[in-house]
Amino acid sequence: MDIIKIIGLGLISLIIIILLKQYKPEFAVYVSILTGGIIIFLVLDKLTRYYYINKINSN
């Protein structure tokens, strides 16, 4: 389910970026940087959870 959230966030931000580029291109850059940061945070959160679960199970 989490991958669907990440894909949805990417698609929604893509639409917003396309719309913003027509009128205010500088805000489109901010939206893309913010979205990239949020996606990285979500992915790292999932990766650290799996890392700690595997570390606990291996002991």
C-alpha positions in Angstrom: 0.0 0.0 0.0 2.9 2.3 0.7 4.2 2.2 -2.8 0.8 3.4 -4.1 1.0 6.4 -1.7 4.5 7.2 -3.1 3.3 6.9 -6.7 0.2 9.0 -6.0 2.3 11.7 -4.4 4.6 11.7 -7.4 1.8 11.9 -9.9 -0.1 14.7 -8.0 3.1 16.7 -7.7 3.8 16.2 -11.4 0.4 17.7 -12.3 1.0 20.6 -9.9 4.5 21.2 -11.4 3.1 21.2 -14.9 0.4 23.7 -14.0 2.9 25.9 -12.1 5.5 25.9 -14.9 3.1 27.9 -17.1 2.6 30.7 -14.7 5.3 30.7 -12.0 8.2 28.5 -13.0 10.2 29.3 -9.8 7.5 27.7 -7.7 7.6 24.5 -9.8 11.2 24.0 -8.7 10.3 24.4 -5.0 7.5 21.9 -5.4 9.7 19.3 -7.1 12.4 19.7 -4.4 9.9 19.4 -1.6 8.3 16.3 -3.2 11.6 14.7 -3.7 12.5 15.2 -0.1 9.2 13.8 1.1 9.6 10.7 -1.2 13.2 10.1 0.1 11.9 10.4 3.7 9.2 7.9 3.1 11.5 5.4 1.4 14.2 5.8 4.1 11.6 5.2 6.8 10.6 1.9 5.2 14.2 0.8 4.7 15.2 1.5 8.3 12.2 -0.5 9.6 13.1 -3.5 7.4 16.7 -3.2 8.5 15.9 -3.3 12.2 13.4 -6.1 11.8 15.9 -8.2 9.9 18.6 -7.4 12.5 16.3 -8.5 15.4 15.3 -11.7 13.6 18.9 -12.7 12.8 19.9 -12.6 16.5 
